[in-house]
Each structure stands twice: as structure tokens, then as C-alpha cells.
Amino acid sequence: MTDIEKAYLAGIIDGEGSIMLVVKRSGWYRRPVISVASSDIELLDWIKATTGTGSIVPKRKKRAAHHRDSWQWRAKDDKALEIIRLVSPYLKITRKRKRAELLISRYKAVTPHNGWYTEEGRKLKEEFEAEFAGL
């Protein structure tokens, strides 16, 4: 990804995107997810092609006839972390920039590779998640 593409994607994330921790279906703790919602599928196709990852899913259409179709692009886990690393220098929204910095600096340290937590590790993970949610 070029620097211009990174900056452009950061602007999209600042305006229409989210940097989140979401519970896995089969797990207890949360994992990083980055998403962008849009009624312009061409934009989401560009994000997927440029990042080389993620999925695009349709969003549920509101009942009102004037609502347009919309979709959501999402990347999860290590793919999300990599994208966050690439775009974080360009993020301007304070909350999103701080969330990105927290994920980059501490997520891996509080998440064991095998998914097995010690009592101390569990406490550190819960504190991390609480700090993230507080931003």
C-alpha cells in the first residue's frame, strides 16, 4: 500500500469506520476488528483490493423505502492489526488513534498465542479490554 493509499484509508476509517474489540463466537475474550460501512460498494471493493484482506457483507436494509442498500467491509485478528499499523500514523480522530495505538502496543502482549490464560494473564487481558472500551 502506498503512503497516499494509507492516508486515504485512514480518512475513510476516521469518517465511516470503526476500530473495535469484538467477542469471538467460540471465545470469551475480544479480538481486534476494523470495519467500514458504506452505501458505495465500489469504495468497499477498493478497500478490500488495496488491503488484500477482509470481507464485504450486506447490511440489513431499513424498512423505509428511501434507504439505500449498504454493505460493511471487515477485517479481523492479525489482518486487522496489520491494517491498523499501516494507517495509524494518518488517523486524525483522537479516540480512533488512541485505540489504534493501544492495540499496536499491547494487544499481543496480553493475548497468548495458544489462547490459554493464567490467572494473572486473564486479569491483564480484562484490564486491557476495559481500558480500550474506555477510550
C-alpha positions in Angstrom: 0.0 0.0 0.0 1.4 3.4 -0.9 1.5 6.2 1.6 -1.3 8.0 -0.2 -3.5 4.9 0.0 -2.7 4.5 3.7 -3.7 8.1 4.3 -6.8 7.8 2.2 -7.9 4.6 4.1 -7.2 6.3 7.4 -9.5 9.2 6.4 -12.2 6.7 5.5 -11.8 4.9 8.8 -11.8 8.3 10.6 -15.1 9.2 8.9 -17.0 6.0 8.3 -15.1 3.3 10.1 -14.7 1.6 13.4 -11.7 0.1 15.4 -13.2 -2.4 17.8 -12.7 -5.4 20.0 -15.4 -8.0 19.3 -16.1 -11.3 21.1 -15.3 -14.3 19.0 -18.2 -16.7 18.6 -16.3 -19.5 20.2 -14.3 -17.5 22.7 -14.5 -15.4 25.8 -12.2 -12.5 25.1 -12.3 -9.9 22.4 -10.3 -9.7 19.2 -9.5 -6.7 17.0 -11.8 -5.8 14.2 -11.7 -2.9 11.8 -14.8 -2.1 9.7 -16.1 0.4 7.3 -19.8 0.8 6.3 -20.9 2.4 3.1 -23.7 2.5 0.6 -21.0 2.7 -2.1 -19.8 -0.9 -2.9 -17.1 0.5 -5.1 -15.4 2.1 -2.1 -15.5 -1.2 -0.1 -14.2 -3.2 -3.1 -11.3 -0.7 -3.3 -10.5 -1.2 0.4 -10.6 -5.0 0.0 -8.4 -4.9 -3.1 -6.0 -2.4 -1.6 -5.6 -4.2 1.8 -5.7 -7.6 0.2 -8.0 -8.8 3.0 -11.4 -8.6 4.7 -14.9 -9.5 3.7 -17.8 -7.4 2.5 -21.2 -8.3 3.8 -24.6 -6.7 3.1 -26.1 -4.7 6.0 -29.8 -5.2 6.8 -31.9 -2.7 4.9 -34.2 -0.4 6.9 -37.9 -0.7 6.3 -38.2 2.8 4.8 -38.2 2.7 1.0 -35.9 5.7 0.7 -33.0 3.8 2.4 -30.3 2.6 0.0 -28.6 -0.7 0.1 -25.4 -0.7 2.1 -22.5 -3.0 3.0 -19.8 -3.4 5.5 -16.1 -4.3 5.0 -14.5 -6.0 7.9 -11.0 -7.4 8.7 -10.3 -9.3 11.9 -7.5 -10.5 14.2 -3.9 -10.2 12.8 -5.1 -8.8 9.4 -6.9 -6.0 11.3 -3.8 -5.3 13.4 -1.7 -5.1 10.3 -4.0 -2.6 8.6 -4.2 -0.6 11.9 -0.4 -0.5 11.9 -0.3 0.8 8.4 -2.9 3.6 8.8 -2.4 4.6 12.4 0.1 7.4 11.6 -2.6 9.1 9.5 -5.6 8.8 11.8 -6.8 12.2 13.0 -9.8 11.3 15.3 -8.3 11.1 18.8 -10.3 8.2 20.0 -9.6 6.1 17.0 -5.9 7.0 17.0 -5.6 6.1 20.7 -7.5 2.8 20.2 -5.1 2.0 17.3 -2.0 2.8 19.4 -3.3 0.7 22.3 -3.9 -2.3 20.0 -0.5 -1.9 18.4 1.4 -1.5 21.6 -0.3 -4.0 24.0 -2.8 -6.4 22.3 -0.2 -9.1 21.5 1.4 -8.8 25.0 -1.9 -9.6 26.7 -3.1 -12.3 24.3 -1.4 -15.7 24.5 -0.9 -17.4 21.2 -2.4 -20.6 22.3 -5.4 -19.0 24.0 -4.7 -20.3 27.4 -4.6 -17.6 30.1 -3.0 -17.8 33.5 -4.9 -16.1 36.3 -2.5 -13.1 36.0 -2.8 -13.1 32.2 -6.6 -13.2 32.5 -6.5 -10.1 34.8 -4.2 -8.2 32.4 -6.5 -9.0 29.4 -9.6 -7.8 31.2 -7.8 -4.6 32.3 -6.7 -4.1 28.7 -10.2 -4.6 27.4 -11.6 -2.2 30.0 -9.0 0.5 29.0 -9.8 0.0 25.3 -13.6 0.3 26.0 -13.0 3.5 28.0 -11.5 5.3 25.0 
